[in-house]
Amino acid sequence: MTFPFIEVKWLDAKFSGEWEAPDGLVEPGVCYTRGWLVEETDEHLVLASTVGEGADEDVIGTCAIPKVMVLKRRRLKVSYGR
């Protein structure tokens, strides 16, 4: 396994479809996502929930998070039972 396992704390956009008073407007939500960091660019992180074993290491369950929305990230330790 060549990908680091990380946790990302990030802001998510929210949408409201109802009339609201300006003093009670919806605010962004704080999210926590954990996964294998399979791609990182200057603009975003891509985490995968599952990584296949073998030479190709195919992935599934990906989530792209824009870096401008990231509040914090940290690497997590992973142990494998055998």
Secondary structure as GFF3:
##gff-version 3
##sequence-region A 1 82
A	DSSP	beta_strand	5	12	.	.	.	ID=ss1
A	DSSP	three_ten_helix	22	24	.	.	.	ID=ss2
A	DSSP	beta_strand	29	40	.	.	.	ID=ss3
A	DSSP	beta_strand	44	51	.	.	.	ID=ss4
A	DSSP	beta_strand	59	66	.	.	.	ID=ss5
A	DSSP	three_ten_helix	67	69	.	.	.	ID=ss6
A	DSSP	beta_strand	70	75	.	.	.	ID=ss7
###
